């Protein structure tokens, strides 16, 4: 099973993203665009995991949820990874309670470490992946999308749960949900 832990952003952001992605696709038609229903903020990518490890993963996440209150994020602006003239990845920016999101991500990483999932060595940087270049050297058309995203504002999202997803055939399947239940 190919697994990752994420938070989702709700119907308001999905609706705004649907409209925005339609406009952006016209600027970079050769890119691989993320379906709006698949938009999420990854907290920890686990990779290939044996199905018999699911109960331990769920238990680890259940220990994190009660320590965190729901939080509010905004989706606005954007940028890219890779060469500015030939980006490999296009993303939307994340604002709002990013400090609480960073603490949530750190606690998820800490809870998963005893299970053998090493945290990334770089600092967590929340971003919403929108598209990827189909070629390794990047896509110059995505650079035009970065300019189009500069003033974008897609609204607010209330994050109230962790989700353990399985990626299968380009679709994401929920394997566990854990509420963020600490009173604020």
KOLGUPA-66752 format. One record per residue: x, y, z of N, C-alpha, C in turn. Coordinates in steps of 0.02 Angstrom, whole numbers, plus 50000, padded with zeros to 5 digits. Example, Ala and Ser with C-alpha at 12.3 -4.5 7.8 and 13.67 -1.06 7.14 Angstrom:
<sites>
506604971650390506154977550390506604983550390506424988850354506844994750357506455000250394
</sites>
This chain:
<sites>
500424994150000500005000050000500445006250000500305010949956500675017349954500285022349997500575024250054500215028150104500525034950118500105039650139500335046150163499835048850213500065053250257499645056650306499555063850283498935066250285498795072950259498225076150297498105082450281497495085850302497145088150237496495088150239496105090350181495845097450194495605100650142495445107750146494715109450135494285104550125493565105750123493305107950055492645108350053492285109749990492395116849964492465121750009492555128649985493195129249945493735126749972494375127049936494345122749873494035116849878493965112549819493595116149763493065119749780492675123349731493075129049699493425132949741493845138349716494405135549672494705130049694495245126949656495005124449589494415121649587494145119149524494125124749471493855130449491493815136149445494515138649426494945139349475495625141949462496015137149418495965130649431496345125849392496115125749319495485126849308495245127149238495595132749201495655138549234496005144249202496745142749193497065139949243497785138649240497955133249189497525128249182497655122949133497735125649062497375131049048497435134148982498125137048970498475138849024499155141649017499685136249010499555130349038500045124849036499685118249023499435117348962499025111448947499405104748949500075105048946500455098748945500635096249015500515100249066500685098249135500195092949160500415089249212499965084449246499635088249304498995089449298498625093349347498315088849400498335091049463498025087349518497275088449514496875083049516496145083949518495955087649582495495092549579495305096349638495105091949698494785086349685494585081849740495185078749775495765078749743496375075849772496815080949808496615087249810497025092349842497055091149917497655091649944497775090350015498455093250033498585093650098499245095650122499565089450154500085086950123500425080950149500815082850211500735078850264501125079750325501695074750329501575068750302502095063650303501955058650247502445057650203502385052550151502715046250177502335040750177502585034550206502845029650153502615030350091502835025850038502475019150042502805014050016502515007250015502525004250085501945002250109501874999550177501444993350173501644988150210501254981950212500584983150247500064980050222499384980950249499344979150323499734974250345499694972150415499964977550463500284982750437500524988150479500004993650490499434993250456498924998450462498694999550534498554994350574498324995650643498834999650684499474998250677499985001950714500015009250691499935010350625499935017250599499335021050626498745017850626498145021150652498245022850726498515018250765498635019450837499105025350847499615025850806500095031350812499745038050798499315038250748498965044450731498435046150784498115041050813497615042250865497935045750925498575044550936498915047850992499035055250978499025057350915499175064250897498545068650898497995066150874497385070150867497165073950928497125070750987496895074351047497355079951070497975080151047498455085251068498395091651027497965091650975497915097350930497195099650922497105106250923496445109150909496365110150834495755110250809495655112050739495975118850724496175119850661496505126050642496225128550576496355134950562496105138050501496705140150458496685137950396497205139750347496895143650290497305147550256497085151050196497515148450138497215148550080497585146650019497625152849976498235155049963498335161249926499035161549895499075164949839499715165649805499955158949778500595158649762500865152449736501575153249713501865147749691502545147749669502705141149635503355139749629503555133649595504205130949625504335124649612504965121449628505315120049562505965120549564506365119549503506585126249475506845126049416507075132149383506505137049374506615143449388506075148349378505825148649306506265147149258506055147449188505745140849164505885135349199505615128749181505425124949245504905127249281504725124049344504525116649335504665112749387504455105749388503795104849425503665109149475503065108549516502765115549526502105115949518501735122149531501335121149595501355126149639500995125549703500645132049721500125131249763499775136949793500035137749864500055143949887500315145449953499815144050009500085142850068499675141550127499835146750180499305150050204499375155050257498915153150315498795157850358498375156550417498785153650473498515148750507498845145950566499375140750548499875143050512500405138550489500855136150546500895139950600501285137750658500965131450688500295131550695499945125650721499995119750672499985121250607500065115950557500755112850562501265116950571501945114450579502015110150642501695112150696501715108150758501355101450747500805101550710500445095350695500885090750653501205093450603501645089450560502215086450600502515090350645503065087950686502835082250732502235082950760501985077650804501815071250765501565072050704501435066150662502095062650648502595066450628503255063550614503535060050676503455063150734503705060250795503345053750814502695053550802502305047550818502475041850771502665043450709502805038250659503535035750662503975039650692504685037850693504805031050728504485029650786504605023050817504375017150773503965018550723503735013350678504205012550618504755016350619505255015650566505195020650510504765025750517504685030850465505095036950485505655037750453506105043250470505815049850443505825055050485505585061550461506065064450409505795068850367506225072150318506725076550355507295077550326507815081550358507755088950343507315090750298507225097950285506615100350324506595106850337506035109850374505385109050334504835107950370504185107250338503975113850308503765113750246503535119750211502865118050179502335120550209501655118950184501535122150116501305118250070501115120550003500605115749974500205118149929499685114249897499895112849825500115106749811500355105049744499765105249695499855108849640499335109649590499485105849526500125105749505500305102649442501045100749443501205095949400501905093749392502055093649317502675095349301502895094849231502935087549212502775086049150502815079149126503535077149109503965082049099504655080549081505115082649139505655078949151506095080349208506415087349207506525090149149506855096749145506375102549159505745101149171505265106349188504855108549127504395113249140503925115549089503895123149092504125126449039504135133749038503435136649045502925132949024502235135549030502015136149103502305132049147502125132649218502375139249248502895142149219503145148749242502605154049233502225153549179501665158249168501125157349221501035151149243500535149749295500745152849362501395152949376501645156049438501435163349439501525166849383501325173849380500575174649390500185170049362499455170349368499225169049440499635165549479499445163949548499615169449599500025174249580500285179049628499745182449670499185184249642498655187649679498065183149695498145176749686497585172049698497415171649772496775171349786496525170349854495935165449848496035159449877495525154249870495105153349932495225157249983494805156950043495125153150100494695151750149494915148450211494695141150213495085137250249494925130150259494985128650334494495125450362494535123150431494795115950430495365115050462495675108450465495495105450533495135099750531494905096850594495065089450601495485086750556495645079650560496285078050522496605072750544497155069650507496845064150464497125063050405496875057650362497465053450339497405046950348497885042150320497595039850254497935041650199497705039950132498125034450102497795030450060498145025950015498075028749945498625029149909498615031249839498595025049796498065024349757497975018449717497665020349650498035019349597497785020749530497595028049519497965032649549497825039749539497255042349583496975038149625496445040249671496685039249742496415043349787496605042949857496025039849896496195034849936495695031249975495855032250049495345034250087495435035350159495505028650194496045027950233496165021850272496055023050346496095029450367495945031150437495855038750441495425040950486495335048050501495385048850576495735054050598495825055350669495655062650681495135063950721494945070950735495475074550775495545081050761495945085450803495465087850857495555085550918495025086350967495205090251029495805093351032495955097451090495535103751088495245105651145494865111851148495345117751139495135122651099495605128251087495595133451141
</sites>
